[in-house]
Amino acid sequence: MRNCVFSVGAIDAGGNLASFSNRGPDTQAPDGASSPEILAPGTDIISAWPDNGWHSISGTSMATPHVAGVVALMWSANPALRGQVQTTRAILIETAAPYSGGKHDCDTSAEQPDSATGYGIIDAYAAVERALALK
């Protein structure tokens, strides 16, 4: 299990894996871990843009802040979790909703983590509930 790295893939509004989302074993991870580990919305996300504007953009760089936001909610709900990276990772993984979108080229059937969809889709509500239960 990785210590401080948590790879994030992107899904679209329909819950399907985004075409640009990373798939397959992470050859740069020391343990060859699957990548991504969790999915979050990352397609057509409204984002602040220069000159006081807004723009709809896509990328795993749009999905990752969703995961960081869920961690912030968890740590706010239960301050004892702050800095507890392994426990936080475990909660995110355990509470992830199963991926039920379209099939993909790296489908590894029922194995988890799947090499394209990881442990599933981040579930903010379930993660915060679990964080609260640890109080």
HELIX and SHEET records of a PDB file:
HELIX    1   1 THR A   60  ALA A   77  1                                  18    
HELIX    2   2 PRO A   79  LEU A   81  5                                   3    
HELIX    3   3 VAL A   85  THR A   95  1                                  11    
HELIX    4   4 ALA A  124  ALA A  133  1                                  10    
SHEET    1   A 2 VAL A   8  ILE A  11  0                                        
SHEET    2   A 2 ILE A  38  PRO A  41  1                                        
SHEET    1   B 2 ILE A  45  TRP A  49  0                                        
SHEET    2   B 2 GLY A  53  ILE A  57 -1                                        
END                                                                             
